[in-house]
Amino acid sequence: MSTWTNHAFTISHADSGTFEGAGLRPFFEYRQLGIDTATDGKFGAHVIRAVPGMKSPGTWHSHQLEFQMVYVTKGWVVFEYEGQGEHVLRAGSCVLQPCGIVHRELRHSDDLELIEITSPAVFTTTEEGAE
């Protein structure tokens, strides 16, 4: 039998999860998956869903982190990335956002849901000037 030394065991179920509006962007709600607690903040994972009727102001920003992956599970979202242009992500789309890449969320469907995985769980976001 193995001994676990660097992470705790955790399970998160959708039917017992709670979405909260206290997150990075007010037009999204976030459901934490418990990964931050289980890894002592080394990793974070949450489900993000759109708040129907709310729109993104499309502000440019960047994140200082080691890893950020987004996987769309429902709906669609349009991101614009510095040097990469606009990209429509639909259900089943996945993007790896390199550390520090300047980007913005332009628009999304009211039914948007996505999973975001980061390292570390808590990171700095910097608002950037328009390109």
N, C-alpha and C positions, 0 to 999 in steps of 0.2 A: 504494500500500500504506500502511495506517495505522500509526502508532506508538502503542503503548500506554504510558501514563505513570503510571497510578494503580493498576493491578491486574495481577497475574500470571495467566497461563493455568493452569488446573488442572482435572483430571478425577478423579472418585472413583467406583470400581466397587464394587457390593455384594459381589461374590464375593471381593474382595481386602481388604475393610474389616474392621476389628476393633472389636467392642463392648467398652467398658471400664466398670467400675463406679465409677470415680473421677469423680463428677459431683455436681451440686447435690443430688440426692435419691438415697438408697441403694436405694430400691425400683425405680429405673430404671437401665438401662445406656445408654451413649452411644457413637455412632459419628460421629466428626468427619468432615466432608466436605472439609476443606482450604481452606475459604473464608476462615477467619481468617488463615492464612498468606499466601494470595494477595492479601489486601486490607490487609495490615499491621495487622490487628486492627479495621479499620473495620466489618466485618461478620462474623458467625459463622453457621454452619449445621451442624446435626447431626441424625441420626436418633436418636430416643429409643425404647427398647422397655422394656416391663414385665419385671421379674424375676418369673417365675411363683411364686405363693404368697405374695409380699410385698405388703403393703398400705400405703397412705398413712396417716400419722397425722392428716391433715387440718388441718395448721397454716396459719394465715393468714400471708401474706407479701406483699411487693411487690418490684419490681425497678426500679432506676434505670437506664434506657436510653432510647435514641431511638426504637427500633422493636423490636417483638416480634410475630411471627406464628407461629401453630401450625396445621399441616395434618395431620389424621389420615389415615393410609394403611391402617390395619388395626385392628379391634377397636373399643373405645369407652372413653371417659373422662368423668367428671362433674366439672366445675369449678363453683365458686361464686365470684361476683364481687361486690364491694362495690357496692351499689345496682343490681345487674343480676340477682341471684338465681342459682339453679342452672341449668346448661345441660349437656345430654348431647351430647357430640361423638362422631360415628360416622365410619366410613371415608367420606372425601369432605367432612367438615366442616372449616371454616376459621374461625379467630378472630384478630382483631387485638386484642391486649391493650395498651391505652394505658399510657404511662409512668406508673409509680407506682400503678396500680390495685391495690387490696388484693384478694387472691384466695387460693383454696386448692383443691387437688385432693382430692376426697372419696373416689372409688373408680374402679377401672378394671378392664377385662378382662385376663386373664392373657396374651392375645395382642396387647395394645395395641402399636402402632407409630405414631409420628408424626414429622413433620419440624418443627423449630423454626428460625426465621431471626431473628437479632437484630442490632442495631447499638447499641453496638459489640459485638465478640465477647465481651469480658470486661466484666462489669457487677456492681454491688453488689446483693445481695439482703438485705432487712431482714425479720426475723421481726416480725410484728404481733400485737397482742392480739386476742382474740376479739371479734367485732362483736356 
